[in-house]
Amino acid sequence: MKTLKTRFTDLTGVLFPIVQEGMGPFRTARLAAAVSSAGGLGTVSIPGMTSAPDVGARDMRAQIDEVMTLTSAVFAVNVPVGTTESGEMMPVSAAYVKAVLDARDSDPAIARQLRVLTTSAGFPGMFRDRIKESGIVHMHKVGSTRQALKAEAAGVDVVIASGYEMGGHTHASPVHTFVLIPNVTAKVRVPVLLSGGARDGRTLAAALAMGAEGVAMGTRFIATHENEWHPTYRQKIVDAREGDDTLFPSVYGPGRGLKNQGVEKLRELIDSGEMSAQALNEWKDKALIRAQSEGDIEDGLIAAGQVASAIDSIVHVAEFVPRMAEEACEILQALGQRVRG
Ligand SMILES: Cc1cc2nc3c(=O)[nH]c(=O)nc-3n(C[C@H](O)[C@H](O)[C@H](O)COP(=O)(O)O)c2cc1C
């Protein structure tokens, strides 16, 4: 079997430089275990953006424990770090980061497998020392070169550079993957993962050509048999065409998803001015969870990236992940043969 060795695989010990990135706010425990077992890096996601901190921490720990029963491979947890109006870390975000670090402290087996913490949205400044001391690999997702340099200066081990076409929360400034990734890889020294629009071996090969050390995908992994979300959501990704995506005001900033009645309803609610910011956030959180857990793709919110337009089948993770790496190897070898002189 052909495989790829990069600074990312060296750092984390995974076989393939292919990450299933966090996809909250419902659950991705089974998907994470499947991706990690297949040789990639699977990621547990936050169970809710507006949960009470103790409930959120308990749910997060339950997902970590579930992954531990399903795989003996290395896995990650993602925590988007929301901030309050006064600029502090949201209590639920702090509870999630603490749950990850506490889980590692509580059990050496968890510490061996839960090797990566991925943060996004804001930076978990108040946990910086504890993250360093714990020895966990800290990846942080950014949408600009400025943010990438800031994350590197703050001591992160890996930068995930994600282009504007990504699914879920995207960025305030619209820099797309093809421009962002070479910008970032030219400026930072830590390993960089490409995120936003990756889907197959061709995009993995392109990521490496742009100086990245691997890819972090969301949308592609929704349409897998191992993803425990409602089948209607997975099918909606398969059915999506170019132009079916839109932006909507999500909890931490702009979010990308598929056009539907739910997005229209959200716009009406915002325009009416009747709901407080907190009530609106709870509405969005519930609408995202309803789509993922119950398949409410009419009135729920369907987070997804532009790459949904390229996904035309529901795949098995155990076949897909190694095949993607192999396809990238074949492309890189074939391209090498074109070089003359
Ligand atoms: C349904 C969905 C939910 C997401 N939820 C999160 C999340 O909880 N935290 C986070 O950092 N990113 C989240 N993202 C972004 C992904 O982690 C990833 O960066 C993105 O999907 C990459 O772009 P792609 O969709 O083109 O692969 C989400 C994406 C999707 C599609």
The ligand as a MOL file (V3000), in Angstrom:
LIG
                    3D

  0  0  0     0  0            999 V3000
M  V30 BEGIN CTAB
M  V30 COUNTS 31 33 0 0 0
M  V30 BEGIN ATOM
M  V30 1 C -21.8790 20.3650 9.4070 0
M  V30 2 C -20.6240 21.0640 9.7900 0
M  V30 3 C -20.3890 21.3740 11.1220 0
M  V30 4 C -19.2100 22.0060 11.4980 0
M  V30 5 N -18.9780 22.2690 12.8250 0
M  V30 6 C -17.7620 22.7420 13.2140 0
M  V30 7 C -17.4180 22.8360 14.5900 0
M  V30 8 O -18.1650 22.4560 15.4880 0
M  V30 9 N -16.1900 23.3510 14.8900 0
M  V30 10 C -15.2980 23.7440 13.9340 0
M  V30 11 O -14.1940 24.1840 14.2410 0
M  V30 12 N -15.6110 23.6560 12.6240 0
M  V30 13 C -16.7920 23.1380 12.2500 0
M  V30 14 N -17.0560 22.9590 10.9150 0
M  V30 15 C -15.9820 23.2250 9.9430 0
M  V30 16 C -15.1530 21.9390 9.7210 0
M  V30 17 O -14.4700 21.5720 10.8790 0
M  V30 18 C -14.1360 22.0960 8.5860 0
M  V30 19 O -13.2120 23.1180 8.9220 0
M  V30 20 C -14.8040 22.4170 7.2640 0
M  V30 21 O -15.9090 21.5820 7.0750 0
M  V30 22 C -13.8170 22.2640 6.1280 0
M  V30 23 O -14.3990 22.5810 4.9050 0
M  V30 24 P -15.1680 21.5130 3.9640 0
M  V30 25 O -16.5520 21.4480 4.5370 0
M  V30 26 O -15.1220 22.1340 2.6220 0
M  V30 27 O -14.4410 20.2190 4.0710 0
M  V30 28 C -18.2540 22.3390 10.5180 0
M  V30 29 C -18.4960 22.0140 9.1780 0
M  V30 30 C -19.6470 21.3800 8.8090 0
M  V30 31 C -19.8600 21.0250 7.3800 0
M  V30 END ATOM
M  V30 BEGIN BOND
M  V30 1 1 1 2
M  V30 2 1 2 3
M  V30 3 2 2 30
M  V30 4 2 3 4
M  V30 5 1 4 5
M  V30 6 1 4 28
M  V30 7 2 5 6
M  V30 8 1 6 7
M  V30 9 1 6 13
M  V30 10 2 7 8
M  V30 11 1 7 9
M  V30 12 1 9 10
M  V30 13 2 10 11
M  V30 14 1 10 12
M  V30 15 2 12 13
M  V30 16 1 13 14
M  V30 17 1 14 15
M  V30 18 1 14 28
M  V30 19 1 15 16
M  V30 20 1 16 17
M  V30 21 1 16 18
M  V30 22 1 18 19
M  V30 23 1 18 20
M  V30 24 1 20 21
M  V30 25 1 20 22
M  V30 26 1 22 23
M  V30 27 1 23 24
M  V30 28 2 24 25
M  V30 29 1 24 26
M  V30 30 1 24 27
M  V30 31 2 28 29
M  V30 32 1 29 30
M  V30 33 1 30 31
M  V30 END BOND
M  V30 END CTAB
M  END
